Amino acid sequence: MNLYLGVDIGSVSSNFILLDQNGRLYRKLYLRTLGNPVKALKDGYASISDGLDKQHGKIRAVGSTGSGRHLAAVLLGADVVKNEITAHAVAASHLFPGAKTIIEIGGQDSKIIILRNNIVHDFAMNTVCAAGTGSFLDQQSARLNIPIQEFGDYAVKSGHPVRIAGRCGVFAESDMIHKQQMGFPVEDIIMGLCEALVRNYLNNVGKGKKIEEPVVFQGGVAANRGLAKAFEKILGLKINVPAHYEVMGAIGAAILAREQMELSHSPTRFRGDNFVLEGNFTSNSHECSGCPNLCEVVCIKRDNEVLAYWGDRCKKWESSIKQPRDRLKVV
């Protein structure tokens, strides 16, 4: 059986999936990056590939996405490297043909993607304000001593959501504390927070966007049923949450990798178990003083051998990797 590996490396979570040749999900893995994407990549690949062989499936191609997509491409040997917008759009269109709006909220950022005829027509991202992202909801669930997995369940029990100021994460938290001190039920406060975060999302990320059905809500925060309910209430539209909402970026990357291999018929760049599991990978960065840009250049090495550089605008460091080994400058 041919399998296609999709990897989505983010600042909060690292997601791995395997699709079979018919586009069905064979395996999936969602884990926390914990500030160490190299370790997350090795551990995640070891887990998702455990037990694979020629009889149970062989990886034929790899696709990577997310903020750590270039790192994943170097360590694993990706055939396709795509940004999150493209990967999420492909996955949503695959599972919901004709989808027109994608609401994607992850651990550190949020996005809106407008599709027309299964093609990205417009998009917007918010990477500045934490309000509404997974990290902010983690903080509030910890403060209320409620497991994050149960946060949305509390919200949907609300009968009368209270009004929470949601334009800023700091103000939202202060308002929640104030409402607690006034004695409002915790489920009404949480649902009020969900509605506030939806208003914040629509007034910032979704500002000026024409939101049409079908609407797909994905990303790790889609686990919160309260937010999905709040979107439906405020938009007046049905919100579709995929069964595998948390790994949609990885699914899109795997679909693109499969399509690439079917079109090109070229050998995969996948490096294989020996390279990925047995090597000692490290990454570091330095500031290049070659010009006034002072680019931060990231270097990834395996057993002290430089595999790749990126981050330099002039591509001096990136292109140096193609030069003979003795001319490389290891940092």
BELGIPE-V532823 format. One line per field, one symbol per residue. ss: DSSP state (H for helix, E for strand, L for the rest). phi: phi as a letter, one per 30 degrees, with the letter a starting at -180 (. if undefined). burial: # if it has 9 or more other C-alpha atoms within 8 Angstrom, else .. Layout:
ss = ???
phi = ???
burial = ???
//
This chain:
ss = LEEEEEEEELLLEEEEEEEELLLLEEEEEEEELLLLHHHHHHHHHHHHLLLLLLLLLEEEEEEEELLLHHHHHHHHHLLEELLHHHHHHHHHHHHLLLLLEEEEELLLLEEEEEEELLEEEEEEEELLLLLLLHHHHHHHHHHLLLLHHHHHHHHHLLLLLLLLLLLLHHHHHHHHHHHHHLLLLHHHHHHHHHHHHHHHHHHHLLLLLLLLLLEEEELHHHHLHHHHHHHHHHHLLLEEELLLHHHHHHHHHHHHHHHHHHHHLLLLLLLLHHHHHHLLEEEEEEELLLLLLLLEEEEEEELLEEEEEELLLLLHHHHHLLLLHHHLLLL
phi = .dbbccbbccdcbbcbbbcddcicdcbbbbbddhibdddddddddeddceidaddckbdcabbbajdcdddddddciddbbbddeddddddddddbeiecbccbbcdbbbbbbccbhibdcaaabbcccdejdddddeddddddhbeedcedddddddcbeddcdcdbddddddddddddddjddddddddddedddddddddcdcdicdcbddcccbjedddddddddddddddibdcccddcedbdddddddddddddddddhcdddedjeedddcdccbbabbcdcdaddhddccbcbbhicdcabajdddiddddddddeedcdcdc
burial = #####################...#..####.##..##.###.###.#...#....############################.########..#.###################.#.#..####...#########.###...#.#..######.#..##.######.###.##..##...#..################..##......####################.#..#.#.##..##############.##......####....#..#.#.#.#..#.....#########...#######..#.##.##......#...
//
